[in-house]
Amino acid sequence: MSEAEKAEKTYEETSFEEVRDEIIKLLDAKKYIRARQNLLSLNEADAAEVIEETEDELGIEMAIILFRMLPKDEAAEVFSRLSSDDQQGIITRITDKEVGSIIAEMDFDDMIDVLEELPANIVDKILERATREERKLINTFLNYPEDSAGSLMTPDYITLKQEWDVGEALAHIKKVGMDSETVYTCYVKDRGRRLLGIVSLRSLVTRDAEVLLADLMVEDAVFVNVFDDREVVSEAFKKYGFLAMPVVDNEKRLVGIITVDDILDVIEEETTEDIERMGGVIDRSDKEYFDSGIFHQVKSRLPWLILLMVSAMFTGLVIAHFETTLAKVTSLAIYLPLLMGTGGNSGSQASTLVIRGLAVGEIELKDAPRVLFREFRIGLVVAGALSAINLCKIHFLDQESFKVAITACGAQLIIIVIAKCLGGLLPLLAKKIGIDPALMAAPFISSLTDTFACFAYFTLASFMFGI
């Protein structure tokens, strides 16, 4: 390939992985000038990933060398995209002046996110370099609960006055827009800082300059309270599709805005938490899989496994109770794993869909009767189909007696229907009593249905064989 052809290759064709690996090789060979050239060809998000990979491959000291190659304005943006561990590793090894420069260049909401993750002694160092007003504002934001809307918001937004006309508003936006998080939505407030309404940039640029904002603004603006939970905020963003949302205090005074990029991070965190809890991981960590310690992993998994093991003991007790039935009809034991597995899988299917419905707002607590009736009907159809297949397999292929086949398939029908109903209702019950519905997922449902499957199977067998 000629040099001209190489130059015409798109970013996707060159592949980010190739550029990343090349930078790491150049650093390892101490060819810093070429490494810097390649680094500056990347956007901030990719540059942050290269620095994290460099830390993994060559160590934190080499990652800091690479980080220092960035121009001052880009360094702050890249720093905000690093993991908290890498941020802490860099901040503890660079000079106070460099730390102050990075923090000064960062957007306010990104700065708060960084400060929340850093040790208190480092935060104190940073606050020492801030002005009195900056310290007051930073301390206010840091004191909001971690999972609240206040911890997500930024004070960098555009405010307008209702007595202004469109021309005055546009002149003000041109003056302060570069220092604001977004210019697409502006907020109108009174002298007491109470939110009166919102005005979109689209409405400003498409109206005559003499139109007053009081006649243009949307007064019934959607907003969130500073103490609202992050999940409430993310639901509001998903419902209304906003790029930004105002945050008010209990007196409806405007104190900040939350932008969609911050909510995307929250949605990712909440989804990760739900997935981990559905898998039986209780004490989740913000760290990546390989970065979290072995002891933390054990601590997050062991309690749930102990609980599930205890529930499995009840299954053993049920089997022991029907020992006589098993002794007289030993072939019943062959089909027990099939029934337990089918019951667990059926319940897990229902619980997964209901948990997802609760998470996205498709299902509410009042829908419990509808969920139960729906899962009951689904269970009947699914159980009928599986039991018919199983009946043919047991009687004709396994050549077991028709009574054994009827016993296994009849129990299977009962187990699947009950498992579907339990899988649909238990997440709703969990939410009702204040437990995360994600806990009522595959591990818990499987253990519960295993016990029920054994009881239903052997009870029916005792009846069928007169034991």
N, C-alpha and C positions, 0 to 999 in steps of 0.2 A: 504494500500500500504506500503511495507517495505521500509526501508531507502535506500537500494540498488536500488530499483525500482525508488524511487524519484530522486536519483542521475542520473539515466539514462534518465530522462525526458529531451527532447530537449528544446531549448530556446522557440521555437514556441509553444510547448505543455504547458510549464509553463505559457506562455503568458506574454507579457510585462506589460499589465494592472495589472496583479496580483502582479508582482514584484513592480511596481510603488505604488500601494495601500499599499503594505506591508511596504515599506520604509516610506510612510507618516504616517502610524499607529505607526511605531517604533519611529519616530521623535516626534510625539505627546505624546508618552509615555516616551520620554526622554531616549530611549534605543539607544544611539548614536553609540555604537560599532557595533551592529548588522545592524543598518541602513547603516553605512559606508561599511560594508562587502557586503551588497546587492547592494549598489551604484557602488562599484568598479567592480561588475560582469557585468555591463552594458557597452555598447560602448558609445562613446562621444555624439552621437546624442540622444540616449535614456536618457542618464544622464541629458542632457540639458532639455529634456521634463519633467523629474521628478522634476527638480529644478523649472521650470515654474509652474508645477502643485502644488508643495509645496507652492509657493508664493500665488497661488490662494486659497489654502485650509487653510494654517496656517500663512500666512503673510510673508513679505519680510525678517524679521529678522530670521525666521526659515529657509528660503531659503538660506540666507547667511551662516548660520551654516552648512547646507548641502554642499554648494559650497566650504567652507573651508576644508571639509573633503577630497577633491580631491588632489592627488599629483600635484606638481607644473606644470609638463609637460602636464598633462591631463587637468588641470584647464584652461589653455589658449585655448585649442581646444574646450572645453565645452562652455567657455565664448563666443567664436566667433559664436556659434550656438544659443545663447539666443536671444530673441526679444530685440529690442532697449530699450524698457521700463525697462525690467529686467536688462539689462546691466547697464543702468543709475542708477537703484535702488541699484545695488551691488556696483558700483564704488563710489557712493556718501557716502557709509557707511563703506567701508574698508579703511585701511591705505594707505597712499601714496606709501609706500614701496611695499605693496601688488599689488597696481595698476601698478607700474613700473615693477614688476615681471611678471604680466600677459601680459602686452603689449610687454615686451621683448621676451616672448616665442611664441607670435602669428606670423603667417605668415604675410608678409608685406601687402598683399592685404586685408586680414581679419582685420588687424590693421587699415587700411585706412577706411574700411567700418564702423568700430566701431567709429573712431574719427569723421566721417562725421555726425553721429547721436548724438554725445554728445554735451552738452552746451559748449560755448567758454571757460568759466572759468575752466572747468575740462580738456579740451584739453590743455590749457595753463599749467596746473599742470603736465600733462603727458610730454609735450614738454620740460619742465624744467629738467626732469630727462634724456632726450635724449642727445646724443652727438651732437656736432655742425653739423657734416655731416648728422646724422640722422634727425636733425631738418630741414636742408635744403631740404633733399629728401622728408620728410613728407609734408612740406609746398608746395613743387612743385606739389605733387599728390593731395593735398587738393584744390589747385587752379584750377584744371581742372573742366569744367562744370559737373554738377551732372549726366546728361544723356549722357555723352561722353564716348568714349572708354578709355580715359585716367583715368577716375575714377574707371575703372574696373581692370586695368592692375596691374601687379606686376613686380618689377625689379629683382626678384630672378629667373634668367634663366641662361642657360649654353651657353657661347659664345666660338667659336673656331676660329682658324686662317686658312686661305685657304692654307698656305704653309705647314701646319702640315700634317703628314701622319696618318693613322688609329691608329697605335700604340700610337702615342703621344696624339691623341684625346681621346682614351679610358683611358689613364693614367690621363688625366686632368679631365675627368668625374668622375673617382674614387675619385679624390681629392676634388672636389667641389660639387659632386652630392647630398650629404646629405643636403646641404643648398639651394638647388634649388627647385622650385615649381614642375618641371617635368624634367625627364632625357630622355624621349622618343623622344623628338625633340630638336636638338641643332641648334644654329644660327651662321652663319659665317658672320663676319663683317670686314671692313677694318680699317685702322688706324683712319679714320674720323668718325667711328661708323656707317657708312652707311651699310645697310643690303645687303649682296651679295648673300646669299642663305641659304638653310636649309639642315641639314643632320639628318636622322633618326637613332635612336639607332640600329634598325634592320639592316640597311645597314652597320653600323660600325662593328657589331659583326659577320657579315657574309662575310666580305671582308678580304683580306690579310693585314697584318700590314703595308706593304710598300706602299699601295695605298694612293695617295695624296687626301686630301679633295677637292682640286680644281677640280679634275676629278670626284669626287663622289657627290658633293653637287648639289641640285636642284636649279637652278638659278632663274627660273620664279616663285618665292615663292609668295603665296597669303598672303597679309597683309592688315591691316586696318590703317587708319590715327587716330592719337591721338584725333582728334576732331570729328570723325565720331559718329553719334548717336548710342545709344545702340541697337536699332532695326536693324540698318544696320549690326552691328556686329553679332547679333543673326542670321540674315538671312544668313550671310556668314558661320557661324558654321553649320547651318542646311544644307546648300547647299553642303559643302565640307566634312562634317563629321570629322573635326579635333578635336584632344584632346587639342590643344593649337594653338594660332595664334599670330604672331608678330605684334607689334604696332609701327608705325614709325611716325616721325614728318614731317613737310612740306618739309624738305630737305632729306627725306628718311633715317634719322638716327634712328637706333633702340633704342627705349626708354623703352620697356617693352614687356610683353606677357600677353595674356588673356587666362585663362584655362577654360575648358568646365564646371567645377563646378560653376564658377561665371556666365556663360551664362545661365545655368539652372535656376538660381535665377532670371535673367532678363526676361527669357521667361515666368516664373510664374507670375512675376509682370505685364508684358505687357498683358498676358492673363486675369489676374484679372481685369486690367484696362478696357479692351475691354468688358468683361462681365458686369462690373458695368455700363459702359456707354450705353451698349445695354439695360440695365434695367432702364436707366434714372437717374443714379447717376453720377453727373458731377464732383464734387470736391472729388476725392477719397482720402482715408487715408491709410498709410502704417500699421496702427494698426489693430488688429483683431476686429471682430464685437463687442464683449463685452468690449473691451478696449477703443474704441473710444467714445467720449462724446456724449450725447444726442444733444447738440447744433450743434456739427459738423455734426451729421447725418441729422439733420433738414436742415442745410445750404447746404448740398450736394444733398438733394432730392427736396427741395421746389422750386428752380428756374425752374427746368424742369417741375414740376407739374403745376406751374403757366402758363408756356408756353403751355402745353397741354390743360389746362383748357380754355385758350383763344382760342385755335384752336377749342375746342368743342363748343364755343359760335357761331362760324361761322356755325356749323352744325345746331344749334338751329335757326339761321337766315334763313337758307335754308328751314327748316321745316315750319317756320312761313310764308315764302313767298308762299308756296304751301298749305296754310291752307284751301283754297277753295276746292282744289282737295281732301284733306283728309276728309273734311266735307261731300262731296258728295259720296265718296266711302270709308267709314270708315274701311272696311275690309283690306284696304291697310296697315293700321298701324300695323296689326298683324305680317306682314312679314318684317317690317323694321329692327327689331333687327337681324333677321336671315341674311339679306343682308349685314348689317353693320359688323356683326361678321365674316361672310365668307370672305368679302373683306379684312378686317384687317388681318385675319389669312393667306390669300393667299399672301398678300403683305409681311407679316412678314417672311413667308417661303422663299420667293425669296431673301429678303434683308439679312437674316441670312446666306444663302449659298454664296451670293456674298461677304459679309463682311468677311466671313471665307476664301474665295478664294483670296481676296485682302491681307489678313493677312499672308497667307502662300505662296504668290507669284504665285498662279495658274492663277489669273486674273490680267490683267493690264489695264490701261486707254484706250489703243488702241483697247481693246476687246469690247468696249461699243456696237458697232453695232451687234456683235455676241451675246452678252448677251441679247440685246433687242429682236433679232429675236428668240433666244432660248426660252426666257420667254414668248414671244407671242404665240409660238406654244404650249408650256406647258400649258399656260393659256387657250387656245382654247380647248384642250383635257379635262383638269380638269373641266372647266366651262361647257362643253357639258355634261359630266357625272353627275355633281351635279345638273345642271338645269333639266336634264331628270328625275332624282330621285325626285326633288322638284315639278316638274310639276304633276307627278302622285300623290304625297302626297297632294298637294293643291286641285287638281280637284276631285280626287276620295275619299280620306280620309276626307279632310276638307269640301268637297262638295261645294267649291266655284265655281263661274262661270269660264268658259274657258278663258274669257277675263282677269279676275284677275290673273289666273294661268299663262297665257302668259306674262302678264305685269311683274309679280314678277320674273319669270324665265328668261325672256328676259333681265331684268335689272341685274339679277344675272350674266348672261353670260358676259355682258358688264363690270360689276364691277370687276369680277375676272380677266379678261384679262388685264384691265387697271391696277389693283392692282399689278399683276405679273410684268408688265412692269415697273411700278414705283418702286417697291421693288428691281428690278434688276438695275435700272439706278441711283437712288438717292445716293446709297453709292459711285458709281463711280463719280458722280457729286460732292459729298462732298470732295472726295480725290482730285479732280481737282482744287477746290478752296481753298484747304488747311485745310479743316475741317476733324476731325476724322470720318472715315466712320462708326464707331460703333455707332455714334449718330443717324444714319439713320436706327434704328432698330425698334423693335416691337411697342414701345409707339408712336413714331413719325409717322410711317407708318400707324398704326391703326387710329390715329386721322385724318390723311390726307384722308385716304380712307373712313372714316365715312362721311366726308363732301361730297366727290365725290359720295358715294353710295346714299345719300339722294337726291342729285341733279339729278343723272341719273335715279333713281327710279321714282321720281315724275314728271320729264320731260316726261318720257316714258308713265307714267300713264295719264298725261294731254293729250298727243297725242292719246292714245288708247281710252280714254273715251270722247274725244272732249271737254275738259274743258278749 
